[in-house]
Amino acid sequence: MVEEHALPTLEQDGHEDVYSLSAKRLAAILFAVERGDRDALIEEIEPLHAADIADLLEQVNAYDRRRLILLYGHDFDGDILSELDEGVREDVISVLHPQVLAEAVRDLESDDVVDLVEDLEGDAQEAVLASLHASDRVAVEKSLAYPEFSAGRMMQREVVMGAEHWTVGHAIDFMREAQELPEDFYHMVLVDPRLRPVGHVTLGKILGAPRGQKLNELMEPGFRTFSVDESEADVAYAFNQYHMISAPVVDEAGRLVGVITIDDAMNVLDEEHEEDILRLAGVGEGSLADRVFETVRARIPWLAVNLVTAILASLVIAQFEATISQFVALAVLMPIVASMGGNAGTQSLTVAVRAIATRDLTGANVWRVIRREVLVGLANGLVFAVIMGVVGVLWFGSPALGMVIAASMVINLVIAGLAGVGVPVLLERLGIDPALASGAFVTTVTDVVGFFAFLGLAAMVLL
Amino acid sequence: MVEEHALPTLEQDGHEDVYSLSAKRLAAILFAVERGDRDALIEEIEPLHAADIADLLEQVNAYDRRRLILLYGHDFDGDILSELDEGVREDVISVLHPQVLAEAVRDLESDDVVDLVEDLEGDAQEAVLASLHASDRVAVEKSLAYPEFSAGRMMQREVVMGAEHWTVGHAIDFMREAQELPEDFYHMVLVDPRLRPVGHVTLGKILGAPRGQKLNELMEPGFRTFSVDESEADVAYAFNQYHMISAPVVDEAGRLVGVITIDDAMNVLDEEHEEDILRLAGVGEGSLADRVFETVRARIPWLAVNLVTAILASLVIAQFEATISQFVALAVLMPIVASMGGNAGTQSLTVAVRAIATRDLTGANVWRVIRREVLVGLANGLVFAVIMGVVGVLWFGSPALGMVIAASMVINLVIAGLAGVGVPVLLERLGIDPALASGAFVTTVTDVVGFFAFLGLAAMVLL
């Protein structure tokens, strides 16, 4: 409420079935907060998944957020914290009563606590760790000892394992007698006497087999383990490529120390997806929850890079001031050539950056792909050369000008195809993320080539 | 081999552990194909996952691909077909011996066969369907009767279900006696006598409980079902938002007809991710396997849209020909203002398009986000106004020109922030995918406003 004018239909045309946080519910929640009506608030929040409650806290403004949390009180669930964006999360933790925070965190699996704690500042981190039971605290601190973005950070330490010689009956009895099984697990990991994993069996196979069946006869093909220091990006890639649902993590000695499940991998894939898109657009990092100052700081570097490349292009134009002052039509038409090159280059580079990320563009086919993009540039160049040639003649009545713009269009679109693939491939080989830097390089190339070809040809032909 | 010059280090710095298709192995495979050495080929391919073999087939050229498939022969696995990109898939199916194809397809789950068949042309589709057993064929044809991109197409029909009054013992006995259980399943779905799902129990809970325990006491909280005609995008969104691992699908009468698992949802998320990125770059669809002609055809529409918007911008410039012919410096500097606006607009729009896709930008916070983007545009505009003002004075020695470029920079960056959020929000409300069309609109706005503000102010101040 307050100063927000809602566009209530925006988010959910047709999504009511899958998304529980409707605009109507949001309004009811804010109204309950406004009145300080705790019962009404609980009634509206009760049916929501923790992920929806997190969305709710991200969507309302900071003032309503604080009032909501205070009114919600001790029902606050730890899973909500796990689902929150970093920026909002710190804000929420600072508002939560220490005891509510302690209770919320105590129910989480170890990997979720790690996920929560690793992004927090010193004070907030200490508050969360202090609220854990001693044994959980040790487990979390052990995980925090692994490097950031590693499998060790990603894994949960709660593992269901059995001896390699066990039968289905052993496995079932073991699980029935276990004090507490993890919330989500999909395999029993089989280990040798030194705790080294030798394979794993799906729970479905265990349930479908007679009690006397040996577990090692039911093991899944294509069993993989990850080392604790494997990067989370590689783990997520493997989960996606090989359709894995869970996989054991081993230490340097090859001993089982944890397990990574599909939800952890999906989190990482989601983050990488976000990063890819934002980097391609020259937005370093960024979420809607960031403040103006943080957003400005994140975006300025990319705009600064763009300013430098734009000035470079201007320097090219400056070389032809004499030509332009004689034929002002050149100033009118030149942005078209540059803009078409920039667009074609962005098309090629986006396809190339994606293909590198999904490992479809490799040493085996890079030359074929470059050849294809150049041919595509040539074909598109010819199509638009004809169109712009005609436009040039009709608009300015000069066949020579039409020819100049046509020829420079072909040149720039061929170069766009070449740079669009070549730049990301080169950056990748130099160890630079192509999503991050390709855009600036490619548009610099197409701007400079576009202006130079157009104005250069004009200077030769028209003067 | 043949005409490709490999850049062998491109794809795998540090990925050897997770990615089995190394450049070395690829070379060995092509060498075996070259020599027609079947044993060597099998030995190299044997350890690869179907997803890797599919990557292999996508990376080699069409000639090597055919020779490889013929040499590989009857070991060809159906899963490889499921992993292939559409374009390459048709090519592979046309090369496969009909009997090899029949055997390959027969082992797949029903949802994978549907996935395979739905993209095939008439003849190839008939060949695959004919190779199925009669009962499987009926199942696949039933799924194909559901609309494309619906939950009905996505689901597999093999479901493990039990009666709502069953105990853990009933469930275990049922699964042990089942002829065949699905390859991957994670829950037993509980149904009422009319086959309507009432909840589901994880296999872990079944394994951890005593035989006498009632299943309906073990049901998961937050149980969701999908209707057969739910869109696959909404299903995938729900899987991701609510961390689901599998969910039942029901027909119009609410009866259980299938189940969707996390791997199906991840496929859809992957495709949407791809689509988002490609659409933002104005590449309709596109994969590396497409031929030149297909690629040209896919990209031309977006370049044509860009041409129209570029010409619009040129028409603005044309209004100021007289001014430019007096001050050629304007022609040199004007692309900088337009380019900065285009970049800032792209930044805002990318964040907005992402936030709409992840449903973080809703009616509840749209005005706050617009206000933020305008403030960010104002702040960035002031920063770059100062820089460009100084550059303008130093370069051209004209304080008036410096003031003009500074003022137009502020105007264009504010407009860029406004258009960057406003355009995708409006498109979304009109039912148009903002990822698809926002870019063209936003850069049109920033080009037109940039040129108009800069040249218009110049005409007023300098003349």
Interface residues (C-beta under 8 A of the other chain):
Chain A: E3 E4 H5 A6 L7 P8 T9 L10 E11 D13 G14 H15 D17 V18 Y19 A23 L26 H49 A51 D52 D55 E58 Q59 V60 N61 V160 A171 I172 M175 R176 A178 L181 P182 D184 F185 Y186 T202 L203 G204 I206 L207 G208 A209 P210 G222 R224 F226 S227 E230 S231 D234 V235 Y237 A238 N240 Q241 Y242 H243 I245 I262 D263 M266 L269 D270 H273 E274 D276 I277 L278 L280 A281 G282 V283 G286 S287 L288 R291 V292 F293 T295 V296 R299 I300 W302 L303 N306 L307 T309 A310 I311 A313 S314 I317 A318 E321 I324 S325 V328 A329 L330 A331 V332 L333 M334 P335 I336 A338 S339 M340 N343 A344 T346 Q347 L349 T350 V351 R354 A355 I356 R359 D360 L361 T362 G363 A364 N365 V366 W367 R368 V369 R372 L375 V376 A379 N380 V383 F384 I387 M388 V391 V425 E428 R429 G431 D447 F451
Chain B: E3 E4 H5 A6 L7 P8 T9 L10 E11 D13 G14 H15 D17 V18 Y19 A23 L26 H49 A51 D52 D55 E58 Q59 V60 N61 V160 A171 I172 M175 R176 A178 L181 P182 D184 F185 Y186 T202 L203 G204 I206 L207 G208 A209 P210 G222 R224 F226 S227 E230 S231 D234 V235 Y237 A238 N240 Q241 Y242 H243 I245 I262 D263 M266 L269 D270 H273 E274 D276 I277 L278 L280 A281 G282 V283 G286 S287 L288 R291 V292 F293 T295 V296 R299 I300 W302 L303 N306 L307 T309 A310 I311 A313 S314 I317 A318 E321 I324 S325 V328 A329 L330 A331 V332 L333 M334 P335 I336 A338 S339 M340 N343 A344 T346 Q347 L349 T350 V351 R354 A355 I356 R359 D360 L361 T362 G363 A364 N365 V366 W367 R368 V369 R372 L375 V376 A379 N380 V383 F384 I387 M388 V391 V425 E428 R429 G431 D447 F451
